[in-house]
Protein backbone atom coordinates (compact mmCIF):
# COMPACT_ATOMS: atom_id res chain seq x y z
CA UNK A 1 0.00 0.00 0.00
CA UNK A 2 2.83 2.39 0.86
CA UNK A 3 4.58 1.81 -2.47
CA UNK A 4 1.32 2.47 -4.25
CA UNK A 5 0.99 5.90 -2.67
CA UNK A 6 4.62 6.74 -3.33
CA UNK A 7 3.80 6.41 -7.00
CA UNK A 8 1.15 9.02 -6.39
CA UNK A 9 3.85 11.35 -5.05
CA UNK A 10 5.95 10.69 -8.11
CA UNK A 11 3.09 11.58 -10.40
CA UNK A 12 1.83 14.59 -8.48
CA UNK A 13 5.29 16.15 -8.09
CA UNK A 14 6.36 15.27 -11.64
CA UNK A 15 9.40 13.37 -10.35
CA UNK A 16 8.94 10.42 -12.65
CA UNK A 17 7.42 10.05 -16.11
CA UNK A 18 5.73 6.88 -17.35
CA UNK A 19 7.63 4.88 -19.92
CA UNK A 20 5.70 4.96 -23.17
CA UNK A 21 2.01 4.21 -22.68
CA UNK A 22 2.60 1.90 -19.74
CA UNK A 23 0.56 2.92 -16.69
CA UNK A 24 0.45 1.65 -13.12
CA UNK A 25 -2.53 -0.66 -12.64
CA UNK A 26 -4.32 1.63 -10.18
CA UNK A 27 -4.18 4.47 -12.72
CA UNK A 28 -5.41 2.21 -15.49
CA UNK A 29 -8.37 1.22 -13.35
CA UNK A 30 -9.23 4.87 -12.74
CA UNK A 31 -8.95 5.64 -16.43
CA UNK A 32 -11.34 2.84 -17.31
CA UNK A 33 -14.01 4.22 -15.02
CA UNK A 34 -13.52 7.94 -15.79
CA UNK A 35 -11.55 8.04 -19.05
CA UNK A 36 -9.29 10.65 -17.38
CA UNK A 37 -5.60 11.36 -17.98
CA UNK A 38 -3.55 9.46 -15.35
CA UNK A 39 -0.75 12.06 -15.45
CA UNK A 40 -3.13 14.80 -14.41
CA UNK A 41 -2.97 15.82 -10.73
CA UNK A 42 -6.76 16.16 -10.60
CA UNK A 43 -7.35 12.57 -11.71
CA UNK A 44 -4.93 11.44 -9.02
CA UNK A 45 -6.94 13.26 -6.38
CA UNK A 46 -10.10 11.63 -7.75
CA UNK A 47 -8.51 8.19 -7.43
CA UNK A 48 -7.26 8.66 -3.87
CA UNK A 49 -8.64 11.00 -1.25
CA UNK A 50 -6.33 13.81 -0.15
CA UNK A 51 -6.75 12.75 3.44
CA UNK A 52 -5.48 9.25 2.70
CA UNK A 53 -2.52 10.54 0.70
CA UNK A 54 -1.58 12.97 3.46
CA UNK A 55 -1.74 10.16 5.98
CA UNK A 56 0.67 8.13 3.89
CA UNK A 57 2.95 11.13 3.39
CA UNK A 58 3.07 11.64 7.14
CA UNK A 59 4.01 8.00 7.63
CA UNK A 60 6.69 8.22 4.94
CA UNK A 61 8.42 11.05 6.78
CA UNK A 62 9.60 8.37 9.22
CA UNK A 63 10.52 5.83 6.54
CA UNK A 64 14.06 4.39 6.92
CA UNK A 65 14.95 5.28 3.31
CA UNK A 66 15.87 9.01 3.05
CA UNK A 67 14.77 9.03 -0.59
CA UNK A 68 11.24 8.15 0.48
CA UNK A 69 11.30 10.88 3.12
CA UNK A 70 12.43 13.41 0.51
CA UNK A 71 9.65 12.25 -1.79
CA UNK A 72 7.07 12.85 0.94
CA UNK A 73 8.50 16.31 1.64
CA UNK A 74 8.21 17.28 -2.03
CA UNK A 75 4.60 16.22 -1.98
CA UNK A 76 3.91 18.25 1.15
CA UNK A 77 5.28 21.48 -0.31
CA UNK A 78 2.34 21.44 -2.73
CA UNK A 79 -0.16 20.97 0.09
CA UNK A 80 -2.00 23.45 2.27
CA UNK A 81 0.35 25.38 4.56
CA UNK A 82 -1.72 24.64 7.67
CA UNK A 83 -1.12 20.93 7.11
CA UNK A 84 2.36 20.93 5.63
CA UNK A 85 4.20 23.39 7.90
CA UNK A 86 3.89 21.42 11.16
CA UNK A 87 5.07 18.24 9.43
CA UNK A 88 7.98 19.92 7.66
CA UNK A 89 9.15 21.53 10.90
CA UNK A 90 9.69 18.12 12.44
CA UNK A 91 11.79 16.95 9.49
CA UNK A 92 14.24 19.82 10.01
CA UNK A 93 15.85 17.62 12.66
CA UNK A 94 16.19 14.56 10.40
CA UNK A 95 19.48 12.68 10.71
CA UNK A 96 20.10 12.83 6.94
CA UNK A 97 21.45 16.20 5.69
CA UNK A 98 19.80 15.85 2.27
CA UNK A 99 16.44 15.39 3.95
CA UNK A 100 17.00 18.48 6.11
CA UNK A 101 17.98 20.50 3.04
CA UNK A 102 14.82 19.44 1.21
CA UNK A 103 12.64 20.15 4.25
CA UNK A 104 14.09 23.64 4.69
CA UNK A 105 13.84 24.38 0.97
CA UNK A 106 10.17 23.36 1.00
CA UNK A 107 9.47 25.44 4.11
CA UNK A 108 10.98 28.56 2.54
CA UNK A 109 8.71 28.22 -0.49
CA UNK A 110 5.69 28.89 1.71
CA UNK A 111 7.08 32.40 2.49
CA UNK A 112 5.50 32.28 5.93
CA UNK A 113 6.92 34.66 8.54
CA UNK A 114 6.33 32.07 11.23
CA UNK A 115 9.29 30.07 9.92
CA UNK A 116 11.79 32.82 10.87
CA UNK A 117 12.64 31.23 14.26
CA UNK A 118 13.14 27.88 12.50
CA UNK A 119 15.54 29.48 10.06
CA UNK A 120 17.55 30.91 12.96
CA UNK A 121 17.86 27.44 14.47
CA UNK A 122 18.96 25.99 11.15
CA UNK A 123 21.78 28.53 10.96
CA UNK A 124 23.61 26.33 13.47
CA UNK A 125 23.13 23.10 11.51
CA UNK A 126 26.32 21.11 11.01
CA UNK A 127 25.59 20.76 7.27
CA UNK A 128 26.82 23.76 5.20
CA UNK A 129 23.99 23.34 2.70
CA UNK A 130 21.42 23.74 5.46
CA UNK A 131 23.14 26.83 6.88
CA UNK A 132 23.31 28.41 3.43
CA UNK A 133 19.62 27.77 2.78
CA UNK A 134 18.66 29.13 6.18
CA UNK A 135 20.71 32.26 5.58
CA UNK A 136 19.11 32.85 2.19
CA UNK A 137 15.66 32.16 3.63
CA UNK A 138 16.12 34.78 6.34
CA UNK A 139 16.85 37.43 3.75
CA UNK A 140 13.88 36.33 1.66
CA UNK A 141 11.42 36.75 4.51
CA UNK A 142 12.03 40.49 4.51
CA UNK A 143 12.38 40.51 8.30
CA UNK A 144 15.09 42.68 9.82
CA UNK A 145 18.10 40.55 10.69
CA UNK A 146 20.15 41.16 13.79
CA UNK A 147 23.69 41.94 12.61
CA UNK A 148 25.06 39.85 15.48
CA UNK A 149 23.54 36.82 13.75
CA UNK A 150 25.45 37.64 10.59
CA UNK A 151 28.72 38.16 12.45
CA UNK A 152 28.84 34.49 13.37
CA UNK A 153 29.29 33.62 9.70
CA UNK A 154 32.60 35.45 9.47
CA UNK A 155 34.18 32.35 10.97
CA UNK A 156 31.94 29.76 9.30
CA UNK A 157 34.01 26.76 8.28
CA UNK A 158 32.47 26.69 4.80
CA UNK A 159 33.72 29.27 2.24
CA UNK A 160 30.56 28.47 0.30
CA UNK A 161 28.46 29.86 3.17
CA UNK A 162 30.72 32.89 3.70
CA UNK A 163 30.55 33.71 0.00
CA UNK A 164 26.75 33.48 0.02
CA UNK A 165 26.66 35.88 2.97
CA UNK A 166 28.82 38.40 1.10
CA UNK A 167 26.59 38.14 -1.97
CA UNK A 168 23.31 38.40 -0.06
CA UNK A 169 24.46 41.53 1.76
CA UNK A 170 24.90 43.29 -1.57
CA UNK A 171 21.74 41.99 -3.20
CA UNK A 172 19.51 42.95 -0.30
CA UNK A 173 20.95 46.42 0.27
CA UNK A 174 21.29 45.71 3.98
CA UNK A 175 22.18 48.76 6.07
CA UNK A 176 24.98 48.86 8.61
CA UNK A 177 26.97 45.96 7.16
CA UNK A 178 30.08 47.93 6.18
CA UNK A 179 32.25 46.38 8.96
CA UNK A 180 31.08 42.87 8.04
CA UNK A 181 31.91 43.35 4.36
CA UNK A 182 35.30 44.81 5.24
CA UNK A 183 36.12 41.69 7.23
CA UNK A 184 34.89 39.43 4.42
CA UNK A 185 37.19 41.32 2.05
CA UNK A 186 40.08 39.89 4.10
CA UNK A 187 38.79 36.31 3.95
CA UNK A 188 41.24 33.50 3.23
CA UNK A 189 39.11 32.35 0.28
CA UNK A 190 39.42 34.30 -2.98
CA UNK A 191 35.79 33.70 -3.93
CA UNK A 192 34.64 35.20 -0.66
CA UNK A 193 36.90 38.24 -1.04
CA UNK A 194 35.65 38.85 -4.58
CA UNK A 195 31.97 38.59 -3.54
CA UNK A 196 32.57 40.93 -0.61
CA UNK A 197 34.30 43.50 -2.80
CA UNK A 198 31.41 43.48 -5.27
CA UNK A 199 28.89 44.04 -2.49
CA UNK A 200 31.08 46.67 -0.84
CA UNK A 201 31.36 48.75 -4.02
CA UNK A 202 27.61 48.36 -4.61
CA UNK A 203 26.56 49.54 -1.15
CA UNK A 204 29.42 51.91 -0.30
CA UNK A 205 31.02 53.14 -3.56
CA UNK A 206 32.74 56.10 -1.90
CA UNK A 207 34.13 54.22 1.09
CA UNK A 208 35.28 51.24 -0.98
CA UNK A 209 37.98 52.99 -3.02
CA UNK A 210 40.75 52.42 -0.49
CA UNK A 211 39.85 48.76 -0.22
CA UNK A 212 39.92 48.43 -4.00
CA UNK A 213 43.40 49.95 -4.07
CA UNK A 214 44.51 47.31 -1.55
CA UNK A 215 42.85 44.62 -3.67
CA UNK A 216 45.15 45.51 -6.57
CA UNK A 217 47.89 43.64 -4.69
CA UNK A 218 45.67 40.65 -3.83
CA UNK A 219 47.18 37.17 -4.21
CA UNK A 220 44.35 36.26 -6.61
CA UNK A 221 45.07 37.58 -10.13
CA UNK A 222 41.36 37.72 -11.01
CA UNK A 223 40.69 39.96 -8.02
CA UNK A 224 43.61 42.22 -8.94
CA UNK A 225 42.25 42.58 -12.46
CA UNK A 226 38.70 43.20 -11.28
CA UNK A 227 39.83 45.80 -8.72
CA UNK A 228 41.87 47.67 -11.34
CA UNK A 229 39.03 47.71 -13.86
CA UNK A 230 36.54 48.82 -11.20
CA UNK A 231 38.78 51.70 -10.10
CA UNK A 232 39.21 52.77 -13.71
CA UNK A 233 35.43 52.86 -14.19
CA UNK A 234 34.99 54.81 -10.98
CA UNK A 235 37.65 57.33 -12.05
CA UNK A 236 35.96 57.81 -15.43
CA UNK A 237 32.61 58.53 -13.79
CA UNK A 238 31.73 62.24 -13.40
CA UNK A 239 31.82 63.37 -9.80
CA UNK A 240 28.56 64.47 -8.21
CA UNK A 241 30.11 67.76 -7.22
CA UNK A 242 31.25 68.40 -10.79
CA UNK A 243 27.73 67.85 -12.08
CA UNK A 244 26.39 70.33 -9.57
CA UNK A 245 28.91 73.03 -10.51
CA UNK A 246 28.24 72.56 -14.22
CA UNK A 247 24.50 72.88 -13.67
CA UNK A 248 25.06 76.24 -12.00
N, C-alpha and C positions, 0 to 999 in steps of 0.2 A: 504493500500500500504506500509506503514511504517513497519508494522509487518512482511509483506512478505519479505522485504529486511533484517530485523533483523535475519530472519532465514538463509539468505545468510551468514551473519556474523558468525552465529553459525556453519554453515557447513565449511566455509572457514578457520576459526580459530580453528576448531576441538573442540569447547566448548561443543557440544552436539551431541550425537550419535542417529541415528534413532532406534526406538524400533522395533526389528524384521525386517520384510521386508516392513514395512509401510513407505511410502514416502509422503512428502508434495505434493499437487496436481500440483504445478508449476514445480516440479522436474519430476513428472511422465509424464507430458506433454512433457517435453524436452527429456525424455528417449524414448518416443514413436516415436518422429521424428528423433532422432539421435542414439538411442540404446546405449547411453553413460551412464557411471556410475555416479549416482547423487551425490555420496560422493566425487567425484574427483573435485579438485579446477578448473581444466580446463573446465569441463562441466558447472560449475557454471558461469564462465566468458562467455561461449558461450550463456547461457540462458539470462544473463543480461549484458549489456554493463558496462565496468569499470567506465565510466563517470557517468552513472546513479547511480551506487552503491556508488561512492564517494560523489555524491550529497546528497544521503540519509544519508551517514555516517556523513557528515558535519552538516546536520540538526539534527541528533541524538545527537550531542555533546551539544545541548541546550535542550535536552529532560528533563522533570521534574524528571524522574526516574533515579537515579545515576547508576543503573545497566545497563540501556540502554546506558548511556554515556560511561561506562567502556567497554561495548561491541563494541561500535564504535571505541574507542581508540585501542582496541586489533586488530581490523581490519586494522586500519591505520598503525600500526607498521609493517605490511607486505606489505605496499604500497611504492611507490617511495618516496624517501626522499624529493625531491623538492615539492611534494604535501603534504606529511604528516607533515613535521616539522613545517610549519607555523600554521597548525591547532592544533597540539599538544602543541605548545607554549601558545596558548590562554587558553587551558584547565588547565594549571599550576596554574591558579588563580580561579579554580572551588571552590565552597563553601563546597563541600564534600571532606573530607580528603582522602577517599579511591580512589576517582576519581583523585585527585592530585598525589597520589602515583602511580597509574597506568600510568598516563600521563608521569610522570618523568621516570618511569621504561622503558616505550616504547621509550622515547627520547634517553636515554642512550644507548639503543641497536643499534642506528644508528651510534654510535661512531664518531660523527661529532664534530670537534673542535669549531664550531660556537655555540654550546650549552653551552660552558664554562661560559659565563656571566649569562645564565639562571640558571645554577647550583649554582652560587654564590648567586643569589637572593633567591633560594629555601633553602639556608642554614639558612635563618631567618624565615622559615615557622613555624607556631605555632604547627604543627603536628610533633612529634618525628620521625615517619616513613619517612616523607618527608625529614627531615634534614639528617637522616642517609643515605638515598638513594643519596641525593645530595653530601654528603661527599664522599661516595664510588665512585660516578660518576666522581668527580673531580680527584681522584687518577687514575681512569681508563683512563682518557683522555691522560695522560702522560705529561700534561702541568705542569710547575713549579708552585707550590702553595706558595703564600705568607704566611710565618709563622704566621703573625699577624692574618690571617684568622683562623688558627688552634687554636690560643690562646683563641679565644672566646668560644671554646668548653670546656675549662677547667671548666667553670661554667655552662655548659648546664644542664638544670633541669632533663634531662633523663639520667640515668646511662647506658642505652642501647646505647645511642649515644656516651657517653664518652668512653665506652668500645670498640665500633667500631673504634673510633679514635685511641685508644691505639694499637689495632690490626693492623690497616692499616699502621700505622707508621712503624711497624716492617716488615710487608709483602713487603712494597714498598721501603725499604732501603732508606728512606728519610734522607738527610743530615741536620745537624744543629738542630735536634729535641731533643737533650739530655735534655735541661731544661724542655721541655714540658713533656717528659716521667717521669722525676724526680717528677714533680708536680702530674702527674697522679698516681704515685706510692703511693702518700699520700691521694688518693681519699677516700671518706667516704664509697664507695661501694667496697666490697671485689672482685667482678668480675672485676671491673676496675683496681684495684691494681694488681691483678694477670696478666691481659692482658698487663699492662704496664711493669711489671717485665720481662715478657717473651720477649717483644720487646726490652727492655733495654739491657738484656743479649745477645740478638741476634746482636744488632747494636754496643753496647759498652761493650764487655765482660770484658775488663780490668777495666773500670771505674765503673762497676756495682757491684763489689764484696762487697764494703762497704754497698751498699743498700741491698744486699742480706743478709748480716749479721744482719742488722736492721730488715729485714723481718722475721727473725727467732723468733722474739718476737711479730709478728703480732697477732691481735685478732682473725684472721681466722685460724683455725687449718690446713686447706688444704694449705694455703699459707706458713705457718711455715714448713710444711712437704716438700713442693715443693722447698722452699728456701734452706733447709738443704741438700736435695738430689742434687740440682744443684751445691751447693758449694762443695759437696763431689766429684762430677764429674769433676768440674774445678780443684780441688786439685790433682786428679789422672791423669790429663792431663799433658804430658811432657811440660815443659816451652820451649819457642822458643829459649831462650838463651842457654839452656842446649843442645838442638839439635845442635846448631851452634858449641858449644865447642866440642861435641862428634865428629862432622864431621871433625874438625881439628885434 
